[in-house]
Amino acid sequence: MSEVQTHYRTCNICEAMCGLEVPHYDVFFNAFAVRNTAKFSEPLFEKTANQKHDWEILRDLGLYLTGQEDEGLTPEMLLDGGLKQGAYGDQGMSLEHLKANPHGIDLGPLQPCLE
């Protein structure tokens, strides 16, 4: 961990995590899929004490620069809300449901989304 000092405050900057250490929900690939699917992947490796996710680093820098308080939101909380409010929310779609199905969920054939 490195430390950046200014004449106002000290800000600790941790090492970032790599691809196998972060959870993943694929958004980009589904644009090219033949079937409508959803999949959430848990991280393969746990993070160490002095590692931070990219979103944690950006959040901490934003809070540091603005002086605002942390609202406690995480990307997983935002994803869960989006899944529950989305097209399959009425069918019980949630992050918990995706985690219970580690190989993903087949939601059927693609549906037109532009009218």
PyMOL commands that set and color helices and strands:
alter all, ss='L'
color gray80, all
select helices_A, chain A and resi 19-21+29-32+54-66+75-85+89-91+95-100
alter helices_A, ss='H'
color red, helices_A
select strands_A, chain A and resi 2-5+10-13+15-16+24-25+35-38+40-41+51-52+105-109
alter strands_A, ss='S'
color yellow, strands_A
deselect
rebuild
show_as cartoon
